[in-house]
Amino acid sequence: MIRSITTICLLVLCFETAFSQVGGESTYQFLNLVSSPRQAALGGKVITNVDYDVTQGIYNPATINVEMDNQLAFNYTSYLGGIGYGTAAYAYTIDRRTQTIHGGITYINYGSFDGYDENGVSTGSFSGSEAALSIGYATQIGYSDFYVGGNLKLITSKLEQYSSFGAAVDLGLLYLNENLDFNAAVVVRNLGSQITTYAGLREPLPFEVDFGMSQTLEHVPLRWHMTFENLQEWPIGRPNPARASSDLEGNQTQEEVSFFNNAFRHLILGAELFPDKGFNIRLGYSFRRAEELRILEQRNFSGLSFGVGIKMNKMRFSYSHARYTSASNASFFGLQIDLQ
């Protein structure tokens, strides 16, 4: 087991030397949004769930497995400022040899906006939306405990009169230790490019590398999750101008983001109580979200998220609650149907 975990860690270290962009520095940012209420409740990015959760295949294709066969899922989030987005996923097992094919859709609608020209004259209302269609597949590497998977994604975006089309792939590597009920995974997301640009300017995609581990405890019905996000970028923290300090002479000193502060911003923790039962309780904490939304001398619990899952016959309902701005919270709703 130690040798296998070491192999995965070495792969992560190799990917960490890559260069990438995070929020605001690339196009198609919606590709890295939370894909399901379960993922949101466990902190926002979980890449090691290998079970019935068919939506998991959208984020890490290596988790595609036969338990997802004929599972259909719909998820919706009432996001920020009237923005709504959702995902849908379905998987079908052709046979034991070919294994399982997975399909997913991610869609975001930015709502309606009032347009004005440079003179302040109204030009009417306009809207914006983006969508991505993915096809994924995973397979076992020989007779080992390792699985590899990939998603091919076609991306379309329309913002006012401008539109763009792109293509990308996600690659995932998964390690399963059934004796210890331990999983580890690394996923490389959004390797691709714009095929057509908005206005002649080619922009990079939101490339991301994540590494995660999870395990079910032996004598407690709880599965813990630990995810390290955005490993392709260091440092990930940026000084917040609102936290600058001033001395008696009016000289300002910008906030300093320490090494350990940067390290913790990559970390997400999650726990799922009763993971194999018909009722689940889920908790998560994102250190990066907590730090970026932190308000001095005020406690707002920004990094926390929680949710529940309920199974009724052939349907599973999920709900999660999380804070993504200091002004409002977000609710995530999900329905999964067993079509067998």
C-alpha positions in Angstrom: 0.0 0.0 0.0 2.8 2.4 0.9 4.5 1.9 -2.5 1.2 2.6 -4.3 0.5 5.8 -2.3 4.1 6.9 -3.0 3.5 6.4 -6.7 0.5 8.7 -6.7 2.3 11.3 -4.6 5.1 11.4 -7.1 2.7 12.0 -9.9 1.2 14.9 -8.0 4.6 16.4 -7.5 5.3 16.2 -11.2 2.0 18.0 -12.0 2.7 20.7 -9.4 5.5 22.1 -11.6 3.0 23.0 -14.3 1.8 26.5 -14.8 -1.9 27.4 -14.7 -4.5 30.1 -14.0 -7.1 30.4 -11.3 -10.1 32.6 -11.0 -10.3 35.6 -13.3 -7.3 34.6 -15.4 -8.9 32.2 -17.9 -12.1 31.6 -19.8 -14.9 29.0 -19.2 -14.5 29.3 -15.4 -17.8 27.4 -14.9 -16.0 24.2 -15.7 -14.6 24.0 -12.2 -17.8 24.7 -10.4 -19.1 22.2 -7.9 -20.9 19.4 -9.8 -23.3 18.0 -7.2 -24.8 18.7 -3.7 -22.7 15.8 -2.3 -19.5 17.4 -3.6 -20.6 20.8 -2.2 -21.3 19.4 1.2 -17.9 17.7 1.5 -16.1 21.0 0.9 -16.5 21.6 -2.8 -14.0 19.2 -4.5 -14.1 15.5 -3.8 -12.4 13.2 -6.3 -12.4 9.8 -4.6 -16.0 8.7 -4.3 -16.4 5.3 -6.2 -20.0 4.2 -5.8 -23.5 4.9 -7.2 -22.9 8.7 -7.4 -23.0 9.1 -11.2 -22.3 12.9 -11.0 -18.8 12.1 -9.7 -17.7 11.1 -13.1 -18.1 14.7 -14.4 -15.3 15.8 -12.1 -13.0 12.7 -12.0 -13.5 10.3 -14.9 -11.4 7.6 -13.2 -14.3 7.0 -10.7 -16.6 5.8 -13.4 -17.7 2.3 -12.4 -20.4 -0.4 -12.9 -22.4 0.8 -9.8 -23.3 3.9 -11.9 -25.0 1.7 -14.5 -28.4 3.1 -15.5 -28.2 5.9 -12.9 -29.6 9.3 -14.0 -28.9 12.4 -12.0 -30.0 16.0 -12.1 -28.5 18.8 -9.9 -29.4 22.5 -9.6 -27.9 25.4 -7.7 -29.4 28.8 -7.2 -26.1 30.6 -7.2 -25.1 34.2 -6.7 -26.8 37.3 -8.0 -29.6 35.4 -9.8 -27.2 33.0 -11.5 -28.4 29.5 -11.9 -26.4 26.4 -12.9 -26.8 22.7 -13.0 -25.5 19.4 -14.0 -26.9 16.1 -15.4 -25.2 12.8 -15.7 -26.0 9.3 -16.9 -23.9 6.0 -17.1 -24.5 2.8 -18.9 -22.6 -0.5 -18.6 -22.4 -2.1 -22.0 -20.8 -5.3 -20.7 -18.2 -6.5 -18.2 -15.5 -6.3 -20.7 -16.3 -2.9 -22.2 -17.4 -1.6 -18.8 -19.2 1.7 -18.3 -19.7 4.7 -20.6 -20.5 8.0 -18.9 -22.2 11.2 -20.2 -22.5 14.5 -18.4 -23.7 18.1 -19.0 -22.8 21.2 -17.1 -24.9 24.4 -17.8 -24.9 27.9 -16.3 -27.2 30.8 -17.0 -26.0 34.2 -16.0 -29.5 35.8 -16.2 -30.6 39.1 -17.9 -28.6 42.3 -18.0 -29.3 45.9 -19.1 -27.0 47.1 -21.8 -25.7 50.6 -22.4 -23.3 52.2 -24.9 -20.4 54.5 -24.1 -22.8 57.5 -23.9 -25.1 55.8 -21.4 -27.8 55.2 -23.9 -29.8 52.0 -23.3 -29.1 49.2 -25.9 -31.7 46.8 -24.4 -31.2 43.7 -22.4 -28.9 40.8 -23.0 -28.1 37.5 -21.4 -25.2 35.0 -21.2 -24.9 31.2 -20.8 -22.4 28.5 -21.1 -22.5 24.7 -21.4 -20.2 21.7 -21.6 -21.0 18.2 -22.8 -18.7 15.4 -21.7 -18.3 11.7 -22.6 -16.2 9.6 -20.2 -14.7 6.2 -19.8 -12.5 4.4 -17.2 -10.6 1.1 -17.1 -8.5 -0.9 -14.8 -4.8 -0.9 -15.4 -4.1 -4.6 -15.9 -4.9 -6.6 -12.7 -3.6 -3.8 -10.4 -5.4 -1.6 -7.9 -5.1 1.4 -10.3 -7.8 2.8 -12.6 -7.4 5.4 -15.3 -10.2 7.4 -16.9 -10.8 10.3 -19.3 -13.5 12.8 -20.2 -13.8 14.5 -23.6 -15.6 17.8 -23.3 -17.2 20.1 -25.9 -17.7 23.6 -24.6 -20.0 26.4 -25.8 -20.3 29.9 -24.5 -22.5 32.9 -25.5 -22.0 36.2 -23.7 -24.2 39.0 -25.2 -23.3 39.1 -28.9 -20.1 37.2 -28.5 -19.7 33.4 -28.6 -17.0 30.9 -28.3 -16.5 27.2 -28.8 -13.8 25.0 -27.2 -12.8 21.4 -26.4 -10.9 19.9 -23.5 -10.1 16.6 -21.7 -10.0 15.6 -18.1 -7.6 12.8 -17.0 -7.9 10.9 -13.8 -5.8 8.2 -12.0 -7.4 6.3 -9.1 -6.0 3.8 -6.5 -8.4 1.5 -4.7 -7.4 -0.6 -1.6 -10.5 -2.7 -0.9 -8.9 -4.3 2.2 -8.5 -0.9 3.9 -11.4 0.7 2.1 -8.9 3.5 1.2 -9.0 5.5 -2.1 -6.5 8.0 -3.5 -6.8 9.9 -6.8 -5.2 12.6 -8.9 -7.1 14.4 -11.6 -5.9 16.8 -14.3 -8.8 19.0 -15.6 -9.4 21.1 -18.6 -6.5 20.3 -20.9 -7.7 22.0 -24.0 -8.2 25.2 -26.0 -10.7 27.5 -27.6 -11.5 26.5 -31.1 -13.3 29.8 -31.8 -12.8 32.9 -29.7 -15.1 35.6 -28.5 -13.4 38.5 -30.4 -10.2 37.2 -31.8 -8.3 37.0 -28.5 -7.4 33.4 -27.5 -7.7 32.8 -23.8 -6.4 29.8 -21.7 -8.8 27.3 -20.1 -9.0 26.9 -16.3 -6.4 24.1 -16.0 -6.4 22.5 -12.6 -4.7 19.6 -10.8 -6.2 18.0 -7.7 -5.2 15.2 -5.4 -7.4 13.5 -2.9 -7.6 10.6 -0.4 -10.5 9.1 1.5 -11.2 6.1 3.8 -14.1 4.6 5.7 -13.2 4.0 9.4 -13.3 0.4 10.5 -15.6 0.7 13.6 -17.3 4.0 12.9 -19.8 4.6 10.0 -17.9 7.6 8.7 -15.8 8.2 5.6 -13.3 11.0 5.7 -12.1 13.0 2.7 -8.9 15.1 2.2 -8.4 17.0 -1.0 -5.6 19.2 -2.2 -6.8 21.6 -4.9 -5.1 23.7 -7.4 -1.7 22.0 -7.0 -0.6 23.5 -10.3 -0.2 27.0 -8.7 2.0 28.2 -5.9 1.4 30.6 -4.2 -2.4 30.5 -4.4 -3.0 33.2 -1.8 -3.1 36.9 -2.8 -2.9 39.8 -0.3 -6.3 41.4 0.4 -6.1 45.2 0.0 -8.9 45.6 2.6 -6.6 44.1 5.2 -3.7 46.5 4.8 -2.5 48.1 8.0 -1.5 51.8 8.5 1.0 53.3 11.0 0.7 56.7 12.7 2.4 58.4 9.7 -0.1 56.9 7.2 2.2 54.4 5.7 0.4 51.3 4.6 1.7 47.7 4.9 0.0 45.1 2.7 -1.2 41.8 4.2 1.5 39.1 4.0 0.4 35.6 3.1 2.7 33.2 4.9 3.9 29.9 3.6 1.6 27.9 5.9 -1.3 30.1 5.0 -0.7 29.3 1.3 -0.4 25.6 2.1 -3.6 25.4 4.0 -5.5 27.2 1.2 -5.0 24.1 -1.0 -6.7 21.9 1.6 -10.3 20.7 1.8 -11.6 18.4 4.5 -14.9 16.4 4.4 -16.7 13.7 6.3 -19.7 11.6 5.4 -21.6 9.9 8.2 -23.4 6.6 7.2 -21.9 6.6 3.7 -23.4 3.3 2.8 -26.9 3.8 4.2 -30.1 5.3 3.0 -29.6 8.5 5.0 -26.3 10.4 5.0 -25.0 13.5 6.8 -22.2 15.4 5.1 -19.8 18.1 6.4 -16.9 19.9 4.7 -14.5 22.7 5.2 -12.6 24.7 2.6 -9.6 26.5 4.0 -9.2 28.7 0.9 -12.9 29.8 0.8 -12.8 30.5 4.6 -9.7 32.7 4.3 -10.8 34.6 1.2 -14.2 35.4 2.6 -12.9 36.1 6.1 -13.9 39.5 7.6 -11.7 41.0 10.3 -13.1 40.8 13.8 -16.2 38.9 12.5 -17.0 35.2 12.4 -19.0 34.2 9.3 -18.2 30.4 9.0 -17.5 30.9 5.3 -15.5 27.7 4.9 -18.1 25.4 6.3 -20.6 23.4 4.2 -23.1 20.7 5.1 -25.7 18.6 3.5 -27.9 15.5 3.7 -28.8 12.6 1.4 -31.9 10.5 1.5 -32.7 7.3 -0.4 -36.3 6.5 -1.1 -36.9 3.3 -3.2 -35.1 4.0 -6.5 -34.5 7.7 -5.9 -31.9 9.6 -3.9 -32.5 13.2 -2.8 -29.6 15.5 -1.8 -29.4 18.9 -0.4 -26.4 21.0 0.6 -25.8 24.5 2.0 -22.6 26.5 1.7 -21.4 30.1 1.7 -19.6 31.5 -1.3 -19.9 35.2 -0.6 -20.1 37.2 2.6 -23.5 38.5 1.5 -25.4 35.3 0.8 -25.5 31.5 0.9 -26.0 29.0 -1.8 -28.3 25.9 -1.8 -27.6 22.8 -3.9 -30.4 20.3 -4.9 -30.0 16.9 -6.4 -32.0 14.0 -7.6 -30.7 10.7 -8.7 -32.9 8.0 -10.2 -32.1 4.3 -10.6 -33.5 3.3 -14.0 -32.9 -0.4 -13.6 
